C-alpha cells in the first residue's frame, strides 16, 4: 500500500507584517463619498465652462487682432486696433505693490494673534480681521479716493523728489502735485493692499495655530525663547500655508475691479513709473467699458477677461506646485 505524497509546507507566516484593516462602506458613506466626488468634479466643470464662454465670446476679437492683442497698447475696437499690452502690466504691478505692503503686515498680525495676543483679546482680533475681509470693495475704493489719496500726496511727492533719481521707477516726470501724483499705480496698490491684508492674515493665523503642541513644548524644553520657538517651529510648519495665502491674495489683487476703477485715471500706456498719475488694469478696463461696448468691442473685453483668467490660473498652478514642495510641517520633521 502506497501512501499519498505529502503536500509541500506552506509559507511561514510573517508576524511582523501589518494586517490590512478594512471597514465595510455603509450606505451613508457611499452617498457622502459620491457627494464629495460631485463637488470636486463640479469645480473643474465650472472652470471649464467659464473658459469656454470667454473663449467663445472673445473669438471674434482674437481673430481680428491676432497676436497683436498681446502687444498693442491702444484700445480702439471701432478702428480694429486694440490690445492689452498696456493694461496687463499695470494690473500685475498693482498686485505686486499690494503684496509688498500687505504680506509683512499680514504675517506680523497673524503671528501676534496666534502666538502673542492675550487669550481674552485674541477672539476679538480674529473677529475684527474676519469683518475686514467682509467689507465690500467699493467701501475701500471710496475710502482710498476721499481719505487716503489727499493725505498721502505729500509723502508720494517727497519720495519722488528724493528717491526718483536713485530708483527710476519712482521718478515723476512732471511736478504738479495736483495732477501728477494722484490716481497712480502706487495709490491703487495701497488700497488693494488693505483689501487683501485680512485674507492673508486670516489664513496665515489659522496655519500658525495648527503647529504641533509637542514640538512647541520641545523647543521650550530645550531652552528656546518665545521668538525662538516661533522661528524654529511655527514659521517652518506654516510655510506652505503662508505661500498659499499669499498666492490667494495675489489672485484677489489681480481681479480687483471697483476699488481700482475709482482710484486710477485710466490710460493706455505702460510707463512703469508707479508714483505718476495714470494707470489701468484688465478688470478696471472691463468695468469701465462694458456698458458702452457691443459687437467687436464687447468681444475684445471678453478676450481681455480670458487673458486675465488664464494668468490667474497659471499663478494658482505655480502656487500649487510650490506649496506641494513645501508642505506645512515638512521642515520640522527632521
C-alpha positions as YAML, in Angstrom:
chain: A
units: angstrom
residues:
- id: 1
  name: UNK
  ca: [0.00, 0.00, 0.00]
- id: 2
  name: UNK
  ca: [1.50, 3.30, -1.10]
- id: 3
  name: UNK
  ca: [0.98, 6.45, 0.90]
- id: 4
  name: UNK
  ca: [-0.22, 9.70, -0.71]
- id: 5
  name: UNK
  ca: [2.54, 12.26, -1.29]
- id: 6
  name: UNK
  ca: [2.74, 14.89, 1.36]
- id: 7
  name: UNK
  ca: [1.76, 18.43, 0.38]
- id: 8
  name: UNK
  ca: [4.64, 20.92, 0.44]
- id: 9
  name: UNK
  ca: [4.70, 23.04, 3.55]
- id: 10
  name: UNK
  ca: [3.08, 26.46, 3.19]
- id: 11
  name: UNK
  ca: [4.94, 29.75, 3.59]
- id: 12
  name: UNK
  ca: [5.93, 30.71, 7.06]
- id: 13
  name: UNK
  ca: [3.58, 33.44, 8.29]
- id: 14
  name: UNK
  ca: [5.21, 36.82, 8.65]
- id: 15
  name: UNK
  ca: [4.16, 38.05, 12.07]
- id: 16
  name: UNK
  ca: [5.78, 41.47, 11.53]
- id: 17
  name: UNK
  ca: [3.66, 42.34, 8.52]
- id: 18
  name: UNK
  ca: [0.81, 44.69, 9.49]
- id: 19
  name: UNK
  ca: [-2.64, 43.33, 8.91]
- id: 20
  name: UNK
  ca: [-4.82, 45.26, 6.47]
- id: 21
  name: UNK
  ca: [-7.88, 46.61, 8.22]
- id: 22
  name: UNK
  ca: [-10.89, 47.25, 6.06]
- id: 23
  name: UNK
  ca: [-14.24, 48.58, 7.12]
- id: 24
  name: UNK
  ca: [-17.37, 47.88, 5.10]
- id: 25
  name: UNK
  ca: [-18.70, 51.01, 3.48]
- id: 26
  name: UNK
  ca: [-22.19, 51.80, 4.65]
- id: 27
  name: UNK
  ca: [-24.85, 53.42, 2.51]
- id: 28
  name: UNK
  ca: [-24.24, 56.77, 4.17]
- id: 29
  name: UNK
  ca: [-20.51, 56.51, 3.46]
- id: 30
  name: UNK
  ca: [-21.15, 55.81, -0.21]
- id: 31
  name: UNK
  ca: [-23.56, 58.73, -0.51]
- id: 32
  name: UNK
  ca: [-21.15, 61.10, 1.25]
- id: 33
  name: UNK
  ca: [-18.24, 59.94, -0.92]
- id: 34
  name: UNK
  ca: [-20.32, 60.42, -4.04]
- id: 35
  name: UNK
  ca: [-21.28, 63.95, -2.99]
- id: 36
  name: UNK
  ca: [-17.64, 64.80, -2.43]
- id: 37
  name: UNK
  ca: [-16.72, 63.50, -5.88]
- id: 38
  name: UNK
  ca: [-19.51, 65.52, -7.48]
- id: 39
  name: UNK
  ca: [-18.40, 68.65, -5.62]
- id: 40
  name: UNK
  ca: [-14.79, 68.14, -6.66]
- id: 41
  name: UNK
  ca: [-15.56, 67.48, -10.32]
- id: 42
  name: UNK
  ca: [-18.01, 70.38, -10.43]
- id: 43
  name: UNK
  ca: [-15.13, 72.78, -9.74]
- id: 44
  name: UNK
  ca: [-13.35, 71.60, -12.89]
- id: 45
  name: UNK
  ca: [-16.61, 71.71, -14.83]
- id: 46
  name: UNK
  ca: [-17.39, 75.29, -13.78]
- id: 47
  name: UNK
  ca: [-13.85, 76.45, -14.56]
- id: 48
  name: UNK
  ca: [-14.02, 74.79, -17.95]
- id: 49
  name: UNK
  ca: [-17.39, 76.37, -18.73]
- id: 50
  name: UNK
  ca: [-16.09, 79.82, -17.77]
- id: 51
  name: UNK
  ca: [-13.05, 79.41, -20.01]
- id: 52
  name: UNK
  ca: [-15.21, 78.10, -22.87]
- id: 53
  name: UNK
  ca: [-17.65, 81.03, -22.54]
- id: 54
  name: UNK
  ca: [-14.86, 83.62, -22.56]
- id: 55
  name: UNK
  ca: [-13.14, 81.93, -25.50]
- id: 56
  name: UNK
  ca: [-16.39, 81.69, -27.45]
- id: 57
  name: UNK
  ca: [-17.29, 85.35, -26.89]
- id: 58
  name: UNK
  ca: [-13.75, 86.60, -27.48]
- id: 59
  name: UNK
  ca: [-13.04, 84.63, -30.66]
- id: 60
  name: UNK
  ca: [-14.05, 87.49, -32.99]
- id: 61
  name: UNK
  ca: [-11.63, 89.92, -31.32]
- id: 62
  name: UNK
  ca: [-8.80, 87.40, -31.26]
- id: 63
  name: UNK
  ca: [-9.29, 86.67, -34.97]
- id: 64
  name: UNK
  ca: [-9.36, 90.38, -35.82]
- id: 65
  name: UNK
  ca: [-6.24, 91.29, -33.84]
- id: 66
  name: UNK
  ca: [-4.21, 88.09, -33.83]
- id: 67
  name: UNK
  ca: [-1.06, 88.05, -31.72]
- id: 68
  name: UNK
  ca: [-1.03, 91.85, -31.67]
- id: 69
  name: UNK
  ca: [-3.69, 91.57, -28.97]
- id: 70
  name: UNK
  ca: [-0.83, 90.87, -26.55]
- id: 71
  name: UNK
  ca: [1.50, 93.59, -27.86]
- id: 72
  name: UNK
  ca: [-0.78, 96.50, -28.78]
- id: 73
  name: UNK
  ca: [-1.09, 99.37, -26.25]
- id: 74
  name: UNK
  ca: [-4.04, 101.15, -27.89]
- id: 75
  name: UNK
  ca: [-7.69, 100.37, -27.31]
- id: 76
  name: UNK
  ca: [-9.91, 101.33, -30.24]
- id: 77
  name: UNK
  ca: [-12.03, 98.34, -31.32]
- id: 78
  name: UNK
  ca: [-14.01, 100.51, -33.75]
- id: 79
  name: UNK
  ca: [-10.76, 101.02, -35.71]
- id: 80
  name: UNK
  ca: [-9.74, 97.35, -35.22]
- id: 81
  name: UNK
  ca: [-6.76, 98.45, -33.12]
- id: 82
  name: UNK
  ca: [-6.80, 97.10, -29.58]
- id: 83
  name: UNK
  ca: [-4.62, 95.15, -27.18]
- id: 84
  name: UNK
  ca: [-3.74, 94.57, -23.54]
- id: 85
  name: UNK
  ca: [-0.03, 95.36, -23.61]
- id: 86
  name: UNK
  ca: [-0.69, 98.48, -21.52]
- id: 87
  name: UNK
  ca: [-3.31, 97.24, -19.06]
- id: 88
  name: UNK
  ca: [-1.87, 93.81, -18.25]
- id: 89
  name: UNK
  ca: [1.50, 95.04, -16.85]
- id: 90
  name: UNK
  ca: [-0.24, 97.76, -14.85]
- id: 91
  name: UNK
  ca: [-2.59, 95.18, -13.31]
- id: 92
  name: UNK
  ca: [0.33, 92.95, -12.33]
- id: 93
  name: UNK
  ca: [2.19, 95.97, -10.94]
- id: 94
  name: UNK
  ca: [-0.78, 96.99, -8.79]
- id: 95
  name: UNK
  ca: [-0.98, 93.45, -7.40]
- id: 96
  name: UNK
  ca: [2.78, 93.35, -6.69]
- id: 97
  name: UNK
  ca: [2.64, 96.70, -4.87]
- id: 98
  name: UNK
  ca: [-0.29, 95.39, -2.84]
- id: 99
  name: UNK
  ca: [1.70, 92.29, -1.84]
- id: 100
  name: UNK
  ca: [4.77, 94.35, -0.89]
- id: 101
  name: UNK
  ca: [2.72, 96.20, 1.72]
- id: 102
  name: UNK
  ca: [0.20, 93.53, 2.68]
- id: 103
  name: UNK
  ca: [2.44, 90.50, 3.27]
- id: 104
  name: UNK
  ca: [4.65, 91.93, 6.08]
- id: 105
  name: UNK
  ca: [1.63, 93.44, 7.85]
- id: 106
  name: UNK
  ca: [-0.41, 90.25, 7.44]
- id: 107
  name: UNK
  ca: [2.29, 87.89, 8.69]
- id: 108
  name: UNK
  ca: [3.09, 90.12, 11.65]
- id: 109
  name: UNK
  ca: [-0.57, 90.40, 12.60]
- id: 110
  name: UNK
  ca: [-1.11, 86.65, 12.17]
- id: 111
  name: UNK
  ca: [1.86, 85.83, 14.41]
- id: 112
  name: UNK
  ca: [0.72, 88.31, 17.05]
- id: 113
  name: UNK
  ca: [-2.82, 86.92, 17.13]
- id: 114
  name: UNK
  ca: [-1.72, 83.28, 17.11]
- id: 115
  name: UNK
  ca: [1.26, 83.46, 19.49]
- id: 116
  name: UNK
  ca: [1.48, 86.69, 21.47]
- id: 117
  name: UNK
  ca: [-2.01, 88.16, 21.96]
- id: 118
  name: UNK
  ca: [-3.70, 87.51, 25.32]
- id: 119
  name: UNK
  ca: [-6.42, 84.88, 25.18]
- id: 120
  name: UNK
  ca: [-9.13, 87.41, 26.07]
- id: 121
  name: UNK
  ca: [-8.04, 89.70, 23.26]
- id: 122
  name: UNK
  ca: [-7.45, 87.00, 20.65]
- id: 123
  name: UNK
  ca: [-11.09, 86.26, 19.89]
- id: 124
  name: UNK
  ca: [-11.89, 89.93, 19.35]
- id: 125
  name: UNK
  ca: [-8.93, 90.37, 17.00]
- id: 126
  name: UNK
  ca: [-9.95, 87.33, 14.95]
- id: 127
  name: UNK
  ca: [-13.46, 88.71, 14.64]
- id: 128
  name: UNK
  ca: [-12.18, 92.12, 13.53]
- id: 129
  name: UNK
  ca: [-9.94, 90.59, 10.86]
- id: 130
  name: UNK
  ca: [-12.81, 88.49, 9.54]
- id: 131
  name: UNK
  ca: [-15.08, 91.54, 9.44]
- id: 132
  name: UNK
  ca: [-12.46, 93.48, 7.46]
- id: 133
  name: UNK
  ca: [-12.45, 90.70, 4.86]
- id: 134
  name: UNK
  ca: [-16.23, 91.06, 4.53]
- id: 135
  name: UNK
  ca: [-16.21, 94.80, 3.80]
- id: 136
  name: UNK
  ca: [-17.36, 95.48, 0.19]
- id: 137
  name: UNK
  ca: [-14.65, 96.59, -2.20]
- id: 138
  name: UNK
  ca: [-16.48, 99.79, -3.10]
- id: 139
  name: UNK
  ca: [-16.13, 100.92, 0.52]
- id: 140
  name: UNK
  ca: [-12.36, 100.52, 0.29]
- id: 141
  name: UNK
  ca: [-12.39, 102.36, -3.02]
- id: 142
  name: UNK
  ca: [-14.32, 105.31, -1.61]
- id: 143
  name: UNK
  ca: [-12.03, 105.41, 1.43]
- id: 144
  name: UNK
  ca: [-8.98, 105.42, -0.79]
- id: 145
  name: UNK
  ca: [-10.35, 108.13, -3.08]
- id: 146
  name: UNK
  ca: [-11.70, 110.56, -0.47]
- id: 147
  name: UNK
  ca: [-9.48, 109.90, 2.57]
- id: 148
  name: UNK
  ca: [-6.20, 108.23, 1.62]
- id: 149
  name: UNK
  ca: [-5.30, 109.97, -1.63]
- id: 150
  name: UNK
  ca: [-5.42, 113.61, -0.43]
- id: 151
  name: UNK
  ca: [-3.38, 112.77, 2.68]
- id: 152
  name: UNK
  ca: [-0.68, 110.70, 1.02]
- id: 153
  name: UNK
  ca: [0.23, 113.12, -1.76]
- id: 154
  name: UNK
  ca: [2.89, 114.83, 0.38]
- id: 155
  name: UNK
  ca: [4.65, 111.57, 1.11]
- id: 156
  name: UNK
  ca: [4.42, 110.50, -2.53]
- id: 157
  name: UNK
  ca: [5.88, 113.81, -3.72]
- id: 158
  name: UNK
  ca: [8.73, 113.61, -1.18]
- id: 159
  name: UNK
  ca: [9.52, 110.04, -2.31]
- id: 160
  name: UNK
  ca: [9.55, 111.04, -5.96]
- id: 161
  name: UNK
  ca: [11.80, 114.06, -5.38]
- id: 162
  name: UNK
  ca: [14.33, 112.36, -3.11]
- id: 163
  name: UNK
  ca: [14.37, 108.78, -4.39]
- id: 164
  name: UNK
  ca: [13.36, 109.22, -8.01]
- id: 165
  name: UNK
  ca: [16.93, 109.95, -9.05]
- id: 166
  name: UNK
  ca: [18.18, 106.70, -7.47]
- id: 167
  name: UNK
  ca: [15.24, 104.43, -8.40]
- id: 168
  name: UNK
  ca: [13.92, 105.31, -11.87]
- id: 169
  name: UNK
  ca: [10.52, 103.68, -11.33]
- id: 170
  name: UNK
  ca: [9.86, 106.20, -8.51]
- id: 171
  name: UNK
  ca: [10.51, 109.20, -10.73]
- id: 172
  name: UNK
  ca: [7.64, 111.55, -11.68]
- id: 173
  name: UNK
  ca: [8.36, 113.40, -14.89]
- id: 174
  name: UNK
  ca: [6.08, 116.39, -14.16]
- id: 175
  name: UNK
  ca: [5.92, 118.24, -10.89]
- id: 176
  name: UNK
  ca: [2.33, 119.41, -10.47]
- id: 177
  name: UNK
  ca: [1.20, 117.87, -7.17]
- id: 178
  name: UNK
  ca: [-2.45, 118.41, -8.07]
- id: 179
  name: UNK
  ca: [-2.40, 116.23, -11.19]
- id: 180
  name: UNK
  ca: [0.92, 114.38, -11.41]
- id: 181
  name: UNK
  ca: [0.79, 112.36, -8.18]
- id: 182
  name: UNK
  ca: [-2.91, 111.43, -7.96]
- id: 183
  name: UNK
  ca: [-4.62, 108.36, -9.42]
- id: 184
  name: UNK
  ca: [-1.36, 106.46, -9.60]
- id: 185
  name: UNK
  ca: [-0.47, 102.79, -9.60]
- id: 186
  name: UNK
  ca: [1.06, 103.21, -6.15]
- id: 187
  name: UNK
  ca: [-2.10, 104.59, -4.54]
- id: 188
  name: UNK
  ca: [-4.23, 101.90, -6.18]
- id: 189
  name: UNK
  ca: [-1.82, 99.28, -4.87]
- id: 190
  name: UNK
  ca: [-2.10, 100.66, -1.33]
- id: 191
  name: UNK
  ca: [-5.90, 100.43, -1.43]
- id: 192
  name: UNK
  ca: [-5.77, 96.88, -2.77]
- id: 193
  name: UNK
  ca: [-3.18, 96.01, -0.09]
- id: 194
  name: UNK
  ca: [-5.69, 97.00, 2.59]
- id: 195
  name: UNK
  ca: [-8.25, 94.73, 0.93]
- id: 196
  name: UNK
  ca: [-6.08, 91.60, 0.77]
- id: 197
  name: UNK
  ca: [-4.48, 92.03, 4.21]
- id: 198
  name: UNK
  ca: [-7.41, 90.42, 6.10]
- id: 199
  name: UNK
  ca: [-7.42, 87.43, 3.73]
- id: 200
  name: UNK
  ca: [-3.72, 86.70, 4.11]
- id: 201
  name: UNK
  ca: [-3.86, 87.39, 7.86]
- id: 202
  name: UNK
  ca: [-6.79, 85.05, 8.48]
- id: 203
  name: UNK
  ca: [-5.33, 82.14, 6.51]
- id: 204
  name: UNK
  ca: [-1.83, 82.56, 7.94]
- id: 205
  name: UNK
  ca: [-3.15, 82.76, 11.52]
- id: 206
  name: UNK
  ca: [-5.09, 79.55, 11.01]
- id: 207
  name: UNK
  ca: [-1.98, 77.78, 9.72]
- id: 208
  name: UNK
  ca: [0.24, 79.08, 12.55]
- id: 209
  name: UNK
  ca: [-2.26, 77.95, 15.17]
- id: 210
  name: UNK
  ca: [-2.04, 74.36, 13.85]
- id: 211
  name: UNK
  ca: [1.66, 73.99, 14.70]
- id: 212
  name: UNK
  ca: [2.13, 70.78, 16.78]
- id: 213
  name: UNK
  ca: [1.96, 71.38, 20.50]
- id: 214
  name: UNK
  ca: [4.57, 68.70, 21.17]
- id: 215
  name: UNK
  ca: [7.17, 70.47, 19.07]
- id: 216
  name: UNK
  ca: [6.34, 73.77, 20.75]
- id: 217
  name: UNK
  ca: [6.90, 72.25, 24.17]
- id: 218
  name: UNK
  ca: [10.06, 70.51, 22.96]
- id: 219
  name: UNK
  ca: [11.50, 73.84, 21.84]
- id: 220
  name: UNK
  ca: [10.74, 75.36, 25.24]
- id: 221
  name: UNK
  ca: [12.25, 72.32, 27.00]
- id: 222
  name: UNK
  ca: [15.50, 72.91, 25.10]
- id: 223
  name: UNK
  ca: [15.65, 76.45, 26.45]
- id: 224
  name: UNK
  ca: [14.17, 78.31, 23.49]
- id: 225
  name: UNK
  ca: [12.56, 81.71, 23.91]
- id: 226
  name: UNK
  ca: [9.12, 82.56, 22.55]
- id: 227
  name: UNK
  ca: [10.59, 84.03, 19.38]
- id: 228
  name: UNK
  ca: [13.00, 81.10, 19.08]
- id: 229
  name: UNK
  ca: [10.07, 78.69, 19.20]
- id: 230
  name: UNK
  ca: [8.18, 80.72, 16.59]
- id: 231
  name: UNK
  ca: [11.23, 80.90, 14.31]
- id: 232
  name: UNK
  ca: [12.12, 77.19, 14.52]
- id: 233
  name: UNK
  ca: [8.68, 75.56, 14.83]
- id: 234
  name: UNK
  ca: [5.76, 77.80, 13.85]
- id: 235
  name: UNK
  ca: [7.22, 79.52, 10.78]
- id: 236
  name: UNK
  ca: [8.66, 76.36, 9.17]
- id: 237
  name: UNK
  ca: [5.43, 74.47, 9.86]
- id: 238
  name: UNK
  ca: [3.27, 77.19, 8.30]
- id: 239
  name: UNK
  ca: [5.46, 77.89, 5.27]
- id: 240
  name: UNK
  ca: [3.26, 76.04, 2.79]
- id: 241
  name: UNK
  ca: [0.08, 77.62, 4.11]
- id: 242
  name: UNK
  ca: [1.60, 81.10, 4.01]
- id: 243
  name: UNK
  ca: [2.61, 80.62, 0.37]
- id: 244
  name: UNK
  ca: [-0.93, 79.56, -0.44]
- id: 245
  name: UNK
  ca: [-2.37, 82.57, 1.42]
- id: 246
  name: UNK
  ca: [-0.05, 84.97, -0.43]
- id: 247
  name: UNK
  ca: [-0.96, 83.49, -3.80]
- id: 248
  name: UNK
  ca: [-4.65, 83.72, -2.94]
- id: 249
  name: UNK
  ca: [-4.12, 87.37, -2.05]
- id: 250
  name: UNK
  ca: [-2.28, 87.93, -5.33]
- id: 251
  name: UNK
  ca: [-5.19, 86.47, -7.29]
- id: 252
  name: UNK
  ca: [-7.59, 88.66, -5.34]
- id: 253
  name: UNK
  ca: [-5.47, 91.72, -6.11]
- id: 254
  name: UNK
  ca: [-5.25, 90.86, -9.81]
- id: 255
  name: UNK
  ca: [-9.02, 90.62, -10.10]
- id: 256
  name: UNK
  ca: [-9.94, 93.68, -8.04]
- id: 257
  name: UNK
  ca: [-12.22, 95.95, -10.07]
- id: 258
  name: UNK
  ca: [-14.25, 98.65, -8.36]
- id: 259
  name: UNK
  ca: [-11.62, 99.97, -5.95]
- id: 260
  name: UNK
  ca: [-9.02, 100.23, -8.73]
- id: 261
  name: UNK
  ca: [-11.51, 101.83, -11.12]
- id: 262
  name: UNK
  ca: [-12.33, 104.51, -8.52]
- id: 263
  name: UNK
  ca: [-8.68, 105.38, -7.86]
- id: 264
  name: UNK
  ca: [-6.90, 105.26, -11.21]
- id: 265
  name: UNK
  ca: [-7.03, 107.67, -14.11]
- id: 266
  name: UNK
  ca: [-7.26, 105.15, -16.98]
- id: 267
  name: UNK
  ca: [-4.65, 105.42, -19.72]
- id: 268
  name: UNK
  ca: [-3.43, 103.02, -22.39]
- id: 269
  name: UNK
  ca: [0.29, 103.43, -22.00]
- id: 270
  name: UNK
  ca: [2.57, 101.48, -19.70]
- id: 271
  name: UNK
  ca: [5.29, 103.70, -18.27]
- id: 272
  name: UNK
  ca: [6.49, 101.76, -15.21]
- id: 273
  name: UNK
  ca: [6.54, 104.93, -13.06]
- id: 274
  name: UNK
  ca: [4.44, 103.81, -10.11]
- id: 275
  name: UNK
  ca: [4.10, 107.25, -8.48]
- id: 276
  name: UNK
  ca: [2.99, 109.01, -11.66]
- id: 277
  name: UNK
  ca: [-0.67, 109.68, -12.45]
- id: 278
  name: UNK
  ca: [-2.36, 107.29, -14.83]
- id: 279
  name: UNK
  ca: [-2.74, 103.52, -14.69]
- id: 280
  name: UNK
  ca: [-5.07, 100.75, -15.77]
- id: 281
  name: UNK
  ca: [-5.85, 97.07, -15.30]
- id: 282
  name: UNK
  ca: [-7.84, 94.46, -17.17]
- id: 283
  name: UNK
  ca: [-10.56, 94.25, -14.55]
- id: 284
  name: UNK
  ca: [-10.94, 98.04, -14.40]
- id: 285
  name: UNK
  ca: [-10.99, 98.20, -18.20]
- id: 286
  name: UNK
  ca: [-13.85, 95.71, -18.36]
- id: 287
  name: UNK
  ca: [-15.80, 97.54, -15.65]
- id: 288
  name: UNK
  ca: [-15.37, 100.98, -17.26]
- id: 289
  name: UNK
  ca: [-16.00, 99.94, -20.89]
- id: 290
  name: UNK
  ca: [-18.60, 97.18, -20.59]
- id: 291
  name: UNK
  ca: [-21.72, 99.36, -20.53]
- id: 292
  name: UNK
  ca: [-20.76, 101.20, -23.74]
- id: 293
  name: UNK
  ca: [-19.50, 98.19, -25.69]
- id: 294
  name: UNK
  ca: [-21.15, 95.99, -28.29]
- id: 295
  name: UNK
  ca: [-20.08, 93.85, -31.17]
- id: 296
  name: UNK
  ca: [-16.32, 93.76, -31.58]
- id: 297
  name: UNK
  ca: [-15.75, 95.98, -28.52]
- id: 298
  name: UNK
  ca: [-17.57, 93.52, -26.28]
- id: 299
  name: UNK
  ca: [-15.68, 90.63, -27.84]
- id: 300
  name: UNK
  ca: [-12.39, 92.43, -27.13]
- id: 301
  name: UNK
  ca: [-13.38, 92.81, -23.46]
- id: 302
  name: UNK
  ca: [-14.19, 89.09, -23.30]
- id: 303
  name: UNK
  ca: [-10.78, 88.31, -24.78]
- id: 304
  name: UNK
  ca: [-9.16, 90.52, -22.15]
- id: 305
  name: UNK
  ca: [-11.10, 88.66, -19.47]
- id: 306
  name: UNK
  ca: [-9.89, 85.36, -20.93]
- id: 307
  name: UNK
  ca: [-6.29, 86.57, -20.65]
- id: 308
  name: UNK
  ca: [-6.82, 87.53, -17.00]
- id: 309
  name: UNK
  ca: [-8.46, 84.16, -16.35]
- id: 310
  name: UNK
  ca: [-5.52, 82.31, -17.92]
- id: 311
  name: UNK
  ca: [-2.96, 84.38, -15.99]
- id: 312
  name: UNK
  ca: [-4.72, 83.73, -12.68]
- id: 313
  name: UNK
  ca: [-4.92, 80.03, -13.49]
- id: 314
  name: UNK
  ca: [-1.19, 79.86, -14.23]
- id: 315
  name: UNK
  ca: [-0.39, 81.67, -10.96]
- id: 316
  name: UNK
  ca: [-2.56, 79.24, -9.00]
- id: 317
  name: UNK
  ca: [-0.95, 76.21, -10.67]
- id: 318
  name: UNK
  ca: [2.53, 77.52, -9.88]
- id: 319
  name: UNK
  ca: [1.43, 78.24, -6.30]
- id: 320
  name: UNK
  ca: [0.14, 74.67, -6.00]
- id: 321
  name: UNK
  ca: [3.49, 73.32, -7.15]
- id: 322
  name: UNK
  ca: [5.35, 75.49, -4.64]
- id: 323
  name: UNK
  ca: [3.01, 74.51, -1.81]
- id: 324
  name: UNK
  ca: [3.27, 70.80, -2.63]
- id: 325
  name: UNK
  ca: [7.06, 71.05, -2.38]
- id: 326
  name: UNK
  ca: [6.93, 72.88, 0.94]
- id: 327
  name: UNK
  ca: [4.18, 71.19, 2.87]
- id: 328
  name: UNK
  ca: [3.41, 72.62, 6.29]
- id: 329
  name: UNK
  ca: [5.43, 70.80, 8.88]
- id: 330
  name: UNK
  ca: [7.97, 69.36, 6.45]
- id: 331
  name: UNK
  ca: [10.82, 71.44, 7.82]
- id: 332
  name: UNK
  ca: [10.05, 70.49, 11.43]
- id: 333
  name: UNK
  ca: [10.10, 66.76, 10.81]
- id: 334
  name: UNK
  ca: [13.89, 66.49, 10.62]
...
